[in-house]
Amino acid sequence: MSKNRLQKYILSVTLSAFLWSAAGVLPAMAEAPVVLPGQTYPGVLYSSQLLDNISFSDTLGHWARGAIIRTAAQSIVRGYGNRLFRPGESLTREEALALLIRLMGLESQAQQATLTSNPAEKIKPRWSDGYIAVALEKGLVTAEEREKLLSDRAKPAQRQEVAAWTGRALGLAPLYGPRQQAIYNFKDWQQVAPAYLPLLEAVLQEGVMVGTSPTTFAPRDLVKRGEMATLLDRLSPRFLSPRGLQVLRGEVSAREEGASVVNSTVIRWVDFQVQTAGGQVIRMRAETGSSQGDRDFFVFKEDRLGRSPLLATGDLAQVILNQDGVLYVEVTGKALEEPAGTLVAVNDAGKEVTISTSGGGTASYPVSPYVAVTVDRRDARLTDLLKGQEVSLVVKNGVVTAIRATLGDDLPGYTPVATRVINGRIAEIRTGEITVAVDGGSEEALRITGGTVFFQDGAPATLQDLKVGAPVRLTVSGERDITRLDLAGPNDNITAILKGRVEKVNPTGNQLVLGQVSSYYYGDWLPLADVKAVEVDPAAPVYAGGRPLELAGGYPQLVGQEVYAAIASPYGKEVAVKITAKSGEGLSLNSPVKTLPLGGQELRLEGEQSFLRFNAGTIVVKDRKLAQPADLSGDDHLFVVANRDAGFHRAAVIISQEFYPARWQSYRGVIDRVREDDFRLERYSEFDPTGWEEPGGSSDYMNFILSWEAVVVDATGQSGKTITPEEFYRSRFTDKYEDEYVYLVSRQGRVEAMVIYPYSQRYNATKTSLGRVKSVDSAGGQLVLEAVRDYSEGYQKWIANPDPMYLQGASAIVIKNNRVTSLSQLAQGDAVYLVHDQVKGVLLFVQ
């Protein structure tokens, strides 16, 4: 489609939308439900489909998980299918604009505008045409921006563009002159396009967007899907009514079950009574057995997704209603709590108290004006409380109504605040401060001072090494000053699962001596040693028959038995961190999960008839971390070591591993054009762990930007040579690389490595395998792998290949330790996940 014809089409869509609006033909906005005291609101008929649609397997542990779930529940954001959301993937301009239109409740208008093309033009509409037309009509984009969108709509959206569109969606007035203050806190403010700066300032002052670090806004960085979900989540309360939604907050005060008969059909129901903050009482109903279908709502509680059975009396809940009934419930706490800990602070106005809990975190609560305070059972005032005192709180509906404190035997009047340690993930980075999502669910804002020191993997680090979502361990002094910040390393990874017969126990040295030891490797047990002494971590749980054993007993029951041991190196040496005894004939399975009942103690794999039972003794490893069965997902591909015991299959070891790291994205396609600061692929496809996905027809394009440290290999000649990103971009003057075929990997919206092949010699790399490096000849570009496992899409299994694999790897993209490297950096014994065509390796990820 030519640009002129496309402009005519968009103009016709815009005029048509205007004429319909004048004629009153546009569909009316959805009306928010009217909340009536005593009313019973049913769940929705499509709860199962909605729960499947938002149960994203790749958001677990992601810093934006809550925002993603909330916005997906409201159908603002959507996934890619196969339970993938891809929070780290960048958005195109048309996608970001469409999300804002959807947030504003204008999607029906945009879709109808898209469908109403002018038949005389004979132009095939593009899905985003109507969204662009509505964005222009509603003032989200200017006429000049619309022209840019027509030609570059599929280009990744920049943060400054999204900020400007957001400001206009909110109706914010641009700020000029001395009113511009917030933007100058960022050292890169001069990178902001002058046309966007006044709106960006308004958005910053409104508090709906923040910098990527305390000193950087990164206006030209690409917007990730997780970031966009967080922004939309902040904006959502302002646009509830146009989307026909109503939000209530209250306490689940009662639960009642029953049944009724309708037209000879027994319908079973469960009612949850909610007393709202305003004193109203409503009921939410889940029912099964109706001829129309089951009605339910889904619940987000303590980072778990499920249906109404997750709710309990005493839960504090946020409820979202639409015209169909109860759409979504998020549990935000308990109505009555009695937390205890050390007093950290009472704010100056006496409106909030903060305590340090036994788990190492902190919790803050608003204080009732009528709070009852006692110290050593004597009446007292808030001003009598001292930092460092042991206190217990009575918290009702989220508000402290009573504080019981003690001076203690060793605290005659005052004790300095003790240093505390906090474990969690970075949720937000601001100037001089970070917000940490503390393990356990709470959040805490902490100060970075001139005395804060930073470490990563034991080596000195800097403030610039901090990233949102990164796991951290903080040492905090005083109220909230960080004295030391440690970025987490990989030392607690499970490095091996061993099997062996217990020959001897040394309880004094916490050791087991194992005979005939083998190591588990993706479905098989590979011989390791005739005899091996395994040190047992003093805190390691040890099980036999699903029951825990005590170290003090010396584990006499284990002598002579075969055991499985999960091995880690948390302190620089190998120790067993969990042990379970073998209980019957062993078998090894691997397949995707078919059935995983919520809260149950069994699962079933695809292609298997028998259920696998598990218990507390089952060793569960997910993404190389020791986990619990509840951490498993219906999207996982599992490796299972099971024992046949008393007619049942009992899972002794369950492993779920992400071989293809989610932080990387891989693409292949034909170079269509090269410009000064980006390039475009046509006929491109994206790789996911099951193969290459073709997003569209041959006319689809995608734009990419090279990192200035990107490794670019020109393999179009007799021998491959490395070129700089600048040399690649200069090829736009000669069209040297246009119509050539590339494989590339990107991270955080930037291409980190790319190999350019002659189009005539393009490689159809569709095979995925696992293997261990047996030998590597970096000079000759040859790689030999052993213990090979090939993935079969037909059987959905990893199948052992008895033969070594010989591959050419001179031009392969190699990722090791999350960095682009070369074949020469591979070492014997490295486990690799690779994409290949049985002759040439294209992508290699060292595990």
N, C-alpha and C positions, 0 to 999 in steps of 0.2 A: 504494500500500500504506500503510495507516495505521500510525502508530508502534506502537500496541498490538499489532496483528497481527504486525508485524515483530519486536517483542520476544518474542512467543510463539514465533515461528519460530526465532529465535536460541536461545531457551531449549531448544526441542526438539532443535536441533542439538547443543547442549552436552551435554544429558542422553544423547543417542544416542551421542555420542563417548565419554562416560564408560562407558556400558554395554558398548560394543564393547571398550573397553580392558580392562574387567574380564573379559570373555569371551574375550579373546585373539584377537579377530578382526581388529584393526588390522594393516595390513601391517607386517612387520618392517623396521627400518631397513636400508638397504643396507650390506653389509659391505665394508670396505676390502680391496683385493687384498693377498694375502700375497706379499711380495717374496722370491724364491728366487734365490740366486746361480746364474749360468749360464742363467737362464730367458730365453726370447725372448718379448717382448711385442709383439703386432702393433698396427698402427694401427687406428683404428676405421672401420667401414664408412660412417659418416655424416660423414666429415671434410670433404667438399666442401660439404655443407649447413651444417655448423658454421662453416666459414671464411666462407661467404657471409653467415651470420647475424651475424658479429662484425666484418666488414669495413666499419665505419662511416665514411662519407665526411666526417661533420661532427665527427670527433674529432681529425683531423690537426692537430697544433700545439697541441691543448688540453692544459692542465697535468695533467689526470686521465686522459690517454689510456692509460697503462700499466695503471692500476687498472681502467679500463673494460674493456679487453681481457681481463685476467686473470679478472675476475668474470663477464664474458660467456662466456668459455671454459668456466667451471664451471656455466653456466646459472643463475647467481644473478640477474644482470640481463639484460634483453632489450631489443632495439631496437623501433622503430616500423614496421619494414618499409622498403623502398626504401633500405636501407642508411643509415638515419638513427637516431641515438641521442638527439639533442637534449640534450646535457649541461647546457645552461643552463636547461632547463625545470624548473619546480618539481614536486614529488611531492605527491599527495594523501595523507591520513592512511592510507587503506586500502592504497595502493600501498606506502608506506614500511613498514607493518606486515607486509605480505605478503612483502617482500624479506627482512626479518629471519626470518620463518618459513621461507622457502626456504633461507636461509643455515644455519639450524639443522637442515636435513634433514627438516622436518616438512611439506613441501608435499603429499605424497601423503595424509597424514592430513587436512590442511585441505581438499583437493579432495574426498575422500570424504565429509567432513562436510558440504560444500556440496551434494553430490548427494543427500543423504539427507533431503530435506524430508518433512514429515508430509503425506501425500496428503489427509488430511481438512481441512487448513488451506487447500489450493488457493492457496498463495502461491508466486509465481514466485521462485526463489532468486536472490539477487544474488551475483556471483562471489566477493565477499569475505566472505560470511557464515561459511563454514567457517574462514577465516583468523582472523576475530575470535573465533570459538568456541575455536579451538586456542590463540590468544594468551591468552585468559582462563584456560584450563585450565593452561597452562604458566606463568602468572604474569607475562606480559609487560605486561598491562594489568590494572587493578583493575576491580571491578564498576562503580564510578562512571565510569571512563573508557570502559567498554564502552557504557554508556548514552549517553555523549556521541558515541561513534563511530556509534551507530545512526542518529542524526539528522544528523551532520556528517562522515560518513566521506569524502565527496568534497571536503571543504575542504582547502586546502593544509596540509601538515604543517609544524609549527614546529620549529626546532632543539632547543628545550627538550623537546618531546615525544619526538623521536627519541632524544635523550640518555637520557631516563628509560627508554624501552623497551630501549635498548641495555644499560644497566646491569643491568636485570632479566634480559635474555637471557644476560649473562655471569655472573649470580648474584652481583653485587656487593652488599655490605652498604651501606645508606645511611649517610652520615657526618654527625654532628651536633656542635654545640657547638664547642669549640676545634679539633676535627679538620677543620673547614671552613676551608681556607686558600686554595686555588687560585682559587676563584670570586671572592674579593675583590680579585684582581689586575685585574678587569675593572670599568670605571667604570659599566657598565650592569647590575650584578648585581641591583639592586633591581627590574629588569624581569622577573626569573625568578619564575614562579609558586611560592609557598611549598611546595606539595606536591612540586615537582620538584627543589628546591634540594639536598636531601641526596643524591639519586641523581646529579644533575649534578656535584656535588663529587667523588663516587666515580669517575665516568667521566673527569673531568679528571685526577685523580690516577693513574688507570690508564693515561692517555696515549693513549686511542683517539680523543679529540676535542680540538680546539684552538679558539682564538678566530678570528674573522674578521679581526682585526687585533691588534696587541700589547695594546691596551687595551679591546677590545670583544669580547664573546661573541655578541651579537645573538641572545638567546634566542628572540625572536619572529619572526626572519627565517625565510623559507621555505627549505626544504631543496631544493637543486638536484640533478638526477640525477647530475651529475658528482661533487658532494660526497658523495652517498650511496654511489656506487661506490667512492670512496676509503675511506670508513668500512668498508664491507663487505670491502674488500680487506685492511684491517688486522685485521679480525676473523676472516677466513676460516681462517687456520691453526688456530684454536681449535675449529673445527667440521668438520674434514676427515672424521673417522671416521663421524659420523652421515650424511654424504652419500656414503659409500662411496669415498672418495678416499685416495690415498697419494701423498706427495711425496718425490722423491729429488733429490739434488744430486750432481753429479759432472762428470767430464771425458769428452767424446767422444774416445775414445782410438784408434778404428779405424773404417774404413768398408769394407764389402765388398759386391760385387754378384754376383748369380748368377741362375739359373733352375732350375725344377724342373717335372716333368711330372706332373700329377694327372688321371687319367681322360682321357688324351689331350689335356689342355689345358696349354699352356705358361704357367706363372706366373713372372713376373719379379719379383725382390725386391732390396731394398737393406737391409743390416743396418748399424746404427750401434751400436758397442760403447761402453758407458758404464761407467767405473770410478767408483764412488760414493766419497764422502768416508770411508765406513766400510770401504773396501777391497773391497766386493762388485763383481762384474762382471755386468752384464745386457746384453741386446741389445734394440734397438728395430727393428722390421721394417716397412717399407713395401712393398706388393706390388701388382702390376697383372696383369690377365688372368684372375683367378678368376671362376668362374661366379657366385659369391656377390656379386661386386663388388670394386672396388678398396679396399684398406685403406691409410690414410695417417694422419698426424697433422700438425697445423699448428704452425708455428714463429713466434715473435716474436723478431726479432733486429735490433738497431740501428734500432728504430722501424719496421721493415718486417714485414708479415704475409705469410706464405706457407706452403708445405708443406715436407716433409722435405728437398728439395734445398737449402734455405737452410743446413742444418747442415754443418759442416766439422769435420775432426779438429782437436783443440786447443780447441774451444769448451767453455767452462764452462756447464753447463746445469742448469736446474731442470725436472724432469720431473713431470708429474701423471698418475697412472695411475688408471683406474677398472676395473670388472669386465670391460669390453669390451676393454681394452688401453691403449695410449698415447693420451691425450687431447690433451695440450698440452705444448710444450717452449718454455721461454724462455731465450735465451742471455744470460748475465750478464757474460761477459768471455771472455778467452783464457787457456788453461792456462799458456802461456809467453809472457811479454812482456818487452821491454827498453825501458821508457820512459826518457827523458832530459829534463833540465830544470834549473831552479834550485831549490836547497833552500830551502823555506819554513819547515819546522819538523820537529823530532823531539820527540814528546811526552815528558813528564817520565819516564815509566816505560819509555821506549824501545820501546813496543809499536806505534807508528805513525809513518810518515814521510809528509810532504806535500811535493810538488814543484810548481813552476809550470812549465807546459808551454809549448812554443813557440807554441801556438795561443791563448795568453792565458788559459787556464783553469788550474785546479789539480786535482791528483789525490792521494788519500791511500790508503796501503796498509798493512795490518798487517805487522809485522816478525817474522821467525822469531827465536826465542831464540838460534839458532846462526848468525845472519847474519854473513857475511864482509865486513869493511869495509876498503877500501884508500884511501889518499890519495896521489895521485901515485905509484901502484904500490907504496906501502909499507903494511904492515899497520897498521891503526889500530882505534880503538873508536868506538862511536856518539857518545860524548861529545867526540870530536875534530872532529866535523863542525860547520861554521859556516853560519849563515844566509847565503844569497847565493852559496854555492859551486855550481859546475856539477857535477851528479852524473848517473850513469846507474845504473839499477836492474836487477836480474834478479829477475823476479816469476814464481814457479812456483805454479800453482793458487791465484792470488790473494794469495800471501804473498811478501814480499821475502826472498830468500835471500842476496843479495849487493848491496853498494853500492860503486860506484867513484866517487871524488870527486877533484877537482883544485883546487889553490889558484890556478892560473893565473898568467900573467906579471904581471897587474895586481892580484893579490890576495895580498899578502905575509902577511897574517894574518887580516884581517877586512874585509868590505865591508858597509855598511848594506844592508838589504833594499830592492831596487828596487820602485818603484811598478808595479803591474801592472793591466791592463785585462781585464775579464771581460764576455763577452756571453752572455746567456741569458734565461731566463724565471723569474719568481717562482713557486716551488713551494709555499712556506709562509711565513706571517708570524707571528712570535711577539714577545713583549716584548723589545725591544732587539736583535732578530736576525731575519734572513730567510734562508731556504734558497733557493738559486738552482739551477735545472736548467741547467747550463752547456752551451752549444752543443758537441756532441760526445758527450754522454751522461752525464757525471758530475754529481754534486750537491755543493754546498758551502754550509756554514752560515757566514754572515758577520755581523759586528757593526755595528749602527747606533749611533753615538756622538753626543755633543753637537756634534762638529765636522762631522758629515755634512751635506752640502748636497744639495738635491733640485731637479731641473729636468725640465720636460716641454716639448718642442718649443722649447727655448731659453729658456723663461720659468720663473721660480721656481715650485716646487711644494712640497708638504708631505708629511709621512709619511702623512696620510690619503688622499693620491692613489694610494697603492700598492694594487694589486689582485693577487690570486693569478692567475697566468697571463699577466701583463703582460710584454712584452719589455723588457729593461733592459740598460743598459751601465754597468758599475760600475768606478770607480777605487778600488783597494784598496791600502792602505799597511800595512806590517808584516805580521803573520801573517794577519789577516782583518778589519781595520778599514776600513769603507767611508768614504772621504773625499768622494766625489761619486757620486750616483746619477742617471742620465739615463733617464727613461722614453722609449721609442722613439716617434718621430714618423713621418709618412707620406712623408718626403722621398725614400725610395728606391723609391717606387711607380713602375711603368712608366706613363707618362702618354700615350704615343702609340706607334704603329707606323707608320713612314713608308716610302714607296716612292719611289724616284727614280733617274734615270740619273746616274752619276758623271761630271761635266764636268771636274773638276779636283781634284787632291790637293795638300794643303799639309802635308807631313809635319812641318815645323818647328812649325807651329801646331796640329798634330793636328786638321786640318780636312778635311772632304770638301765640295765644292761640288756640290749636286744640282740637276738640272733636271727640270721637269715633276713636281713633288713632289705626292704625294697622301697622305692620312691614312686609315688603316684604321678603319672604323666598322661593327662587327658584320655583316660579310659583304660590304661594299662599300668601294670606294676613293673618298673624297671629295676633289676638287681642293683643294689647299692653297696652292701658290705656284709661279710659273714657275721661280724660282731660289731656293735656300735653302742657306746655309752651315751645316753641321752639325758641331759640335765633337765629337771622339771622345775618350772617357775613355781615358787612357793604359793603363789595365788592361783595356780592353774587348777581348774576343776577336773577331777578324774572320775569316770563313770564305768560301772559294770552292770549290765542288765538294765540300763536306764536309770540306775540309782547312784548317787554320789558316794565316793569313798573318802576317808580321812587319811591325810598323810601320816598322822600320829600312829596309825595302825600299821604303817610300813607297807601297805598294799599287798598283804600276803595272798589275797585272792587272785592277784594278777600273775603270780609266778606260774609259768607253764602255759599261760594263755597268750594268744595273739592279740595285739592291740594296734589301734590307729592313733597317731600323734600328730597334732598340728604344730609346726615349727615356725618360730619367729626369732628375730634378733633385736629385741627392744633395747638392750644395753651393749650392743656390739658383739655379742656372742650368741650362738644358737641355744635356744631353750624350748622345751615343749610347753605350749600355753593352753592346750586342752588335750585330754586323752580319753579314749573310750575303748572298751574291750570288744573284740570281735565275738559275735553271738551265734554264728551259724555259717553255713556255706556261703561264700562270697560271690557276688556277681557285679559286673560293672555296666552301667547304662549311661547314655547321653542322648537327650532330646529336648525340644522345647516343652514347657509346661502345658499340659492340657487342662488339668483341673487343680485348683489350689483354693479349697474352701476357706473363707475368712474365719480366722480364729480356730481352725481345725488342727488336727494332728496327723494329717495324711495329705498326700498329693498324688497326682497321676501324670505320667509323661505321655507325649504323643506317641502312638504306635505301641503302647504297653497296655495290657489288659488289667494288670494288678495294680492296686494302690500301694504306695510306699508310705509306711508309717514312720513317724519321727517323734523324738522326745527330747528331754533336756540334755541327754547324753550325745545327741547327734552333733557332729562337728559340721557347722555351717560356715562356709567361707564365701563372701561376696566381694568382688572387686579387690581380692587379696586381703581383706580384713575379716577377722573373726566376727561373725554376725549371729543373729537369731533367726529361726524359721519365719518369724513375722516380717523380716526384712526382705524375704523373697517376693518376687512379683510374677504375675501371670505372663509377663513378656520374657522372662528369663529362659535362657537355654542352660540346662543343668547337666553337670557331670555328677553321677551318683554312684557311690559304693554302697551296695545293699547286702544284707545278710538274710538268708532264709532261716526263719526261726519259728517253730511251732506253727507252720503253715502260713506264716505271714512274711512279707518282705519288709524288713526294717532298715531304714536308711541310716547307715553309720556315718557317712560323709556326704555332704552336699556342697558342690562348688558351682558358683555362678561367677563368670569372669567376663569382663569387657575386653575383648582382644583388640578391637578397633577403638582407640580413644576418642571420646565424644568431643574433646577440645579441638580435634583436627577435622577438616572437611577435605575430601578428595574429589576432583573433577577431571573429566577428559572431554576433548572436543576440538573443533577446528577454529583456528584463529581467523576471525572475520575482519578485524581492523585493530590497529595500534594507534593510540593517541599520545598526547604529551604526558598524561599522568594516569592512564588506564588503558586496558585493552578489552576486547570483546570476543567471546566464543560463540559459535553457532553449532547446532547439532550436538549440544553438550549433554552430558549425563553426570549424575552424582553417585558416588559410591556409598553404600551403607553395608553393614555386616553381612547382608544376604546377597549382595551383588550390585550391579549398576542400575540406577533408576533413570528412566528416560522421562523427564518432566513434560515434554511436549513434542510437537512435530519438528520438522526440519527447519522451520522458520523461526524457532524460538532462540533467543539470545540471552547471554548473561555477561555482565561487566565485572572485571576484576582489577584490583590495584596491587602492584608489587610492593612488598616490604623493601626498604632500601638496603636491607641485608639479605635479600632473597638470593638463593642459589639457583642460577639459571644455567641449564646445560643445553647447548646447541648440538644435537645429535643428527643433524641433517647431512653432515659430511661423512668422510671416510672414518674419522674418529671423533668422538665427542669432545667438545671443548667448553669450558666454563666462560660465560660472559657476564658482565655486570648488568644490573637493572637499567642503568643509563644507556648502555649499548643496545639493549633490547628496545627501549623506548625510541632511540634514534632510528631504528629500522623503519619507523613510520614514513621516513623520507624516501625509502627505497622499496617498501612493501616486501622486504626480504622474507618475512615469516608469515605473511598472509597466506591462507589456505593450507598451512602446515598443521600437523596434529600434535596435541600436547596432552601430557598428564601433569597435574599440579596438585599441591596440597596447600591449604590456607588455614590460618588461625587468627581469630579475632578480626576477621574481615580483611586480612592482608595475606597475599600469596607469599609463602615462605620458601617454596621450592617448585621448580618447573623444569620439565624436560621436553624439548621440541624435537619431534620426529618428522621425517618426510611423510607427506600424506600417503604416498604410494607404499610406504613400509609401515603403516600404522599397525599397532599390535592390539589384537582383540583379547586383552587380558581379562578373562572372566573366571579364572579358577582362584579359589582361596584355600590356603593350607596353613597348617601349623608345623613347625619343625625346630630342631636344635641344630645349631651350626656345628658341623663336623670339621670342616676346613674352609678356608677362604684364601683365594689368591687375588689380592687387590690389584696387583700389577696386570694380571691377565684378565681380571674381571670375572673370575669364576667362583661360584659358591656351591658348596656341597652341604646338604642337610640330611640329618638322620632322624629317626623316630617321627616320621612324617605322618600327619593326619590331614586328610582331604575332606572338605565339606561337601556333602551330597545334598543338593537342593531337593531331589526327589524323596530321599529318605529322611531329610532334615536331621542328619546326624554327622558327626565327625567320624570318619572311617579310617582305621589304621592302614597305612601303606607300608608293606614290608620292605620296600626297596628304598635306597637312598635317592635323593632328588638332586640332579645336577642342573644348575641354572647359570645363565649369563646375567651378571648384575652390574656391569660397568656403569650403566646409565640409570640404575635404579635410584629412586628416592628413598633414602634410609632415615628413619626417625628413631633416635635412641635417647633415653633420658629426656624426652619431650623436646629434643633439639634436632634440627636437620644436620645430618652428618654424612659420612661416606662409607663405602664398603670396607675401607681399611680399618674402620673403628669397630667392626664386628669382631667378637672374640669367640673362641671355641667354647661351646656350651650355652651360648646365648639362645634363648627361646625367641622365635620370631613368628609373627603373623604376616603373611605375604599374599599379594595379588600377582598373578603370573599367567602366562599362556603355555606352561609346561616346558618352555625353552628359555624365555627371558623373564626375569623378575622386574616388576614395574614399581610396586610399592612394598616396602618392608618396614614393619613396626616391631621394634625389639620390645619384648614383654618385660 
